[in-house]
Structures are given as structure tokens and as C-alpha cells.
Amino acid sequence: MNDDKIGLSRRKMLVGLGAVGVASAGAGLGTTAYFNDTETFANNELTAGSLDLFVHVDYSEDQGNYAQYSTEPGTYVDGNVVGIEGQGSTGDPLSIRVSDLKPGDSGEGEFCFSIVDNPAYMWMCGELTANAENGQSEPEMDDDDTGGDPGDGTGELADAIQVTVSYCTDDGDGGNDIGDEIVSGSLRDVMLALRAGVPLSSDGDANAPLADRPTFAGVTEAFTDGEPNVDEQCVCFTWEVPTSVENEIQTDSVMFDFEFYAVQARHNDGAHNPCVDETVVTAYDNDWKGQTLGNPTEGNVYTSVSFGQNQTVLSFAFADDGDGVDFLDTADYSSTNLPVAVDADDDGTHDWQLIWQPNAGFPDAPFGYQPNNGGSYGAAEPLPAGFSAVKVGNTIVFGIPNSDINSTFRLLGYGSTGGEGPIAEVNVDPSLGPDFYNSANAIEFSD
């Protein structure tokens, strides 16, 4: 309703009372009572809605004549516990364990989504929680000289397993049509990307914009006539230990988690990342040279930090304005780069830089590492042992072992396109310019 239909404005109410007063005085009744009338709108009620995510799981693995495994039809996860349609919940989380892993073994899975009652934005998250050496057998020692400390996280299995995560849809014959790739690489790289959070789009477009991307539709119930009532777009993943892998993985083990988040679409643009602990948003600067740029573009960089069990993850998501010019695209900006200076112990001085620069010829191209050697940075070096980096779409992600960074630290980012493009300066006061040595103007993060 609007106000004109349910009541009087203050001006109209005063006029009405004046008219009643004149009528009463003319009648000469001597009463001080006003004529009155009351209309009641009864039993008003406000009821909060709900949003409940069901993840339907179809998973199988192939270990030759050693073992074959698949989830039961109707398997789903709700409230972080597994259930079977028609049988209810088991009360336990869904945990898939693979033993006696050998080169040539593989597995594949499909995740489909029922978001009950409300449409939502979806995110996929995860974490590599263990990558253990577990000692070394005699054949492994011939191929692996890392020492075999059972608890040092230097196992080779996370690097050996190859993983691909893609959008997929039901092909109508019990299989899937595989669509755009979301992320692929070693298990270590894929889990690093998921620790930073990967936004999902219901149209299966891996290049969909971050803000206001297509949402996943809401449904009234997770199952209809015993069949999952799901959004058309699902997520499929495959893993494989290539036959080229040799004895270096013997006795190694890995553990990792997948997570899916559904966040209500109403009053939300989908840009908030539920996978990370803290985010700072910085707008691109197209005026930093004090002149009109020949190739400007608008956008934001989302700098996020995730404090994991074994590593701290820094991620930089560049969200462009959709004009066809992309900050990280070397076809648009051949010199585009992102150096990140880190004061790992929060003592006021940056200790090292992590750099993404695709055309620089770094040893770990496109990534490099530069320690602060008493006030100067030398040539870029390979990433130190235990460090990792990956680029997924328009997001650059760095993983740092917790042993190399404190729970409170500072960072400064200076994304630059060179030439006629913008910059994206991540610090407390961008007007001061970047200082890659003194961290006084860097942004502080704390677990």
C-alpha cells in the first residue's frame, strides 16, 4: 500500500480536525468529545525466511582390480553431514578415503545444488590440510632426497595428483556434459585457489564478473519424487595420479577439504567472499599520472587473507568493469604486474616481495621472490620451499607457510599496467605512493 490510501498526512489531519470543531460548536451541544472512528488491521505478522543448501554428491574412483568405489544413489550433504534420500541422515560428515594409491588411479565426482527457498550466490572453497611424507621406503629414497620427516609437510603426493574442476550439466543419459574449466593443476595448486575462494556462476561462465553474476535459483524442496531437485549447473571434478609418477610418492598422504557456500542473493551483489578471513577493496586509479590515460579501465582489486592450518594465503582478485579491457590481460597491458611487499613479522620493514609478472622471465614464471637484503632487492629468485602461487582467472594467489609469516603481518600491493593504464595500489594511504622497504603505510592483517 501507499500512504495516500491508508491514512492522512499531518496537513490533512489538521484540516479535518478544524472542520469537526466548527460543526460541534454550531450544534451548541457543549461537549468536548470529538467524533471518531477506528479501523483496525489485525493479526499482522513478520516471518523470517530461510536458505538451506543441499549438495548432491555422485562420486566414484577407479583403482583397477584393487578397488572400485562409488557413493550410493541419492547421497547428499546438508548441515555438514551426509544423508541418503529416503534413508535420512547418518549424522557423519562425508569423508572419502583412498588407500594404496598408485600411478594410474583416478576418480571423478559431481556436485549439484538445491538451495531451498531462496536464490543465492555460490562459492567453492577448500584447503589442503596435510601433505605428509610419512617416512621413506627404500625405493622412494632413490627418487626423493627431501629427508622423509613424517610431519614436515614435504610429501610429493599433493604435487603429483592432477585435478580438474569444471562446470557441468546433465547430458540426459546418466552422464555429464563438461563445460568451462574452473581451475586445474596439481592438487596443491587447486586447493590453494580454493582456499582463496572461487565464485561460481549459474550460467557456467568461468569468466563471469564477480559482482552481480548469475545466481543459483531457489527451489521449494531438495527432492521431487525421489530425484534431486537441482539447479541446472553443477560442478564436476576429476583427479588422477599420472603413470609418469614414480616412487617419490611412496608412503605419502594428503588430506584436504571441499566446502560450498550459498549466500542469499537479495540485497547482495555476490562480491563478499565467505571463504576468506579478511578483505580490503581498492579501486583502480586512472589519475595517478596526472594526465588522461590512453587505455584506462575501471575496476577494483579485492585483497584477501586466509589463515589456514598450515599456511597463510594472500589473494588478489581483479574485478574489471566489463569494457573489454582487463587489468591482468597482457594483450591489453604487456607490462602488467603485481609485486606484493610483505612485512612478515610486523617490525616496520618489509622482509620480501612476491611478484606476478608474466613477461619478466622469472625462474618460476610468472612468479618470483625477492628478499630484502638490508635495503635492496636483488634479482628475482624461485619461490622458497613451501611457498606456492597460482593464477586462476583474474585472481592471483600466494601461499606462505605459517613458519615464514606471523599471525600479524603487513603487506603492500602495487598492481601496475605500465604505459597508459591504471594502477591498483593496496596500502593505507595510496596518495603517499608505494614504499617497498618501510611498512608504515602497509595494511596490517591479524589472525
Buried (B, 14 or more C-beta within 10 A) or exposed (E): EEEEEEEEEEEEEEEEEEEEEEEBEEEEEEEEEEEEEEEEEEEEEEEEEEBBBBBBBBBEBBBEEEEEEBBEEBBBBBEEEBBBBEEEEEEEEBEEEBEEBEBEBBBBBBBBBBBBBBBBBBBBBBBBEBBBBBBBEEEBBEBBEBEBBBEBBBBBBBBBBBBBBBBBBBEEEEEBEBBBEBBBBBBBBBBBBBBBBBBBBBEBBBEBBBBEBBBBBBBEEBBEEEEBBBBEBBBBBBBBBEEEBBBBBBBBBBBBBBBBBBBBBEEBEBBBBEBBBBBBEBEBBBEBEEEEBEEBBBBBBBBBBBBBEBBBBBBBBBBBBEEEBBBBBBEBBEBBBBBBBBBBBBEEBBBBBBBBBBEBEBEBBBBBBBBBEEEEBEEBBEBEEBBBBBBBBBBBBBBBBBEBBBEEBBBBBBBBBEEBBBBBBBBEEBEEEBBBBEBEBBBEBEB
